[in-house]
Amino acid sequence: MHHATELQNADSAGYIHLGLPAGMSLTQMDEKLRKWIKFHKPLLLFSVIHALRLSEDVSRSQKFALRIELSPRDPLQATPTSFMIMDAGVVEEEAGRELGTPWRDIFNHLSMGSAVTREGPVAAIGIECRPLDVQMVPFGSLEAVLGIERNMGWKEVLVRFVREGRKFV
């Protein structure tokens, strides 16, 4: 389920989802996730650059994506800490296509070159937070990352900043 009306329909039908925190509707979870992604955008950009090793070769963004698996926390949590990282890792195109439709679509988009804008290639993060669909978060203008020293501890940084609800700058 991806579109707001589909989420609202499922909510109004009283559809109970496993994994949805008590007192939270699909629509609320989707809205919280959007706000969470917006808050953590600089952290997500840092993570995709280092996880995909884009500073070595920007074209890796067309064959690899970053997969982040989230779990919702207590619905009363403030936006920066409303989700926790369950896992994060790099997905190679072939393996990504085996993960199912959303991932197949992401890799079709990346590999067809349609993910290359005037500003250069686009890197993708697929954020999984069941029962919502995979949210694809694109990042462009990657030329500036060439030559940046690789941060091998990107995953620990990601987990720590999300856990603490801190803004990454």
N, C-alpha and C positions, 0 to 999 in steps of 0.2 A: 504494500500500500504506500503510495507516494504522494498523491495529490491531497490537498487540504480537504476537499469535499469527500473523498474516499475515507479519510480519517474521521471526519465528522459523522459520516454515515455509520461507520463501525462503532463509534462512540455512542451515537443515539440509539443504535440497535442493542446497546448494552453488551456488546461483544467483550468478553473478559479475555485478556491476553495473559498467558504465562509470562513471567518476567517483567510485567508492568507493576511498578510499585503501587501499593494500596493507595487509593485516593488520587491517582493520576490517570488522566485519559490519554489516548493516543495523540489527540490534538495538542494537549498540554506538553506531552513529552517531545513532540516534533518541534514545538515552539521553543522549548527549553534547549533542545539540541542546537537549533539555529543560533540562539543567543550564545551558547557555549562555544560554538565554532567561531563566531565573530569575535568573542573575547580572546580566544586562544589562537587567533590567526597568525600572529608573529611566531608563536611557539610551533605551530603546525608547519609554517614555512621553513623554520630552522630544521625541524625534524625531517621533512621531505628532502631538503638539500643534502643533509648528512647521511640519511638512510640510503638514498639512491646514489650517493657518491657523485653528485652532479658537478662538484667543483673539479673533478677529474675529466668528466665527459658529459656535457649537457644532453647529448643525444640519448643517454641512458633513460631519460624521461619518457621515451617512446616505447621502451621494452620492459620497464619496471614501474611499479606503483607501490605506494606505502599503504598498508592495511592496518587500521587501528580498530581494535575491538573495545567497545565501551560497555559499561553497565550503569544503569541509572542508580542514583543514591536516593536517600529520603527526599520526597517531593518538596519538602520545605527548605532544602539546601539552597543557598545563593547560587546564581548562575555559574560563577567560576569553579565551584566544587560540586555541581549537580550531577556529574558523571565521574566514574573512575575508569582508568585504563586497565583492561583485563589482559590485553596483549597488543603488541605492535611489531610489525616486521615487513620486510620487503617481499613483494609478490612478483615473480617473473611471469611474463606474458602467458606462456603455455600453461603454467599452474593456475594462473588467474582465470583463464577461460574455463577451466574445470570447476571453478567455484560457483558457476551458474550465471544466469542471465545478467544481473547488474554488472558483474565483473567482466563478462564477455563484452558488454556494451562499452565499458570503460576502455578496455584494450583495443576494441575496434576503433574507437575514437582516437586513441593515442597513436596507433600504428598506421592509420590511414593518412596521417599527416594533417588531418583536419584540426589537430590540436597544436598546429604551428601557426602562431599569429604573426602579425607584423613585427612584434617584439621578440619573436623567436619561439622556441618550443614551450609547451605547457607540461608541467608535472602534475600528477594526480595523487590525491589521498582518497582512499575509500574508507569511510567511517561506518562501521557496523555497530548498530545498537538495536538489538532485537527488542520488540517485534517490528520495528520500523525497517524500511528498505535501506539499502546501502546509500549513504549520502556521498556523492562525489564532490570533492573540494579541489578545484583547479588552481594552479599557481603559474603565472607567466612571467615574462621579463627575467629570464634566468641567466642571461649572459653575465650579469654582475657577479655571479657566484663562482665563475672560473678562477681557479687559483686560491680560493679560500682553503685554509688548512682544515682538513677533515676532523670532525669531532666524533671519535669512536664511541663516546658515551652518550650519544643523542637520545637513546631510549631511556636511560636513567634520568636525563634532564627532563624529558617529556613527562615521565611518570611523576617526578618530584614536583614540577610546576603545576600539574593538574591536581595532584593530591593537596598541595598547599593553596591552590586557587590564586596563584601569583601570576601577574602579567609579565610576559617575556618581552624584553626590549633589547 
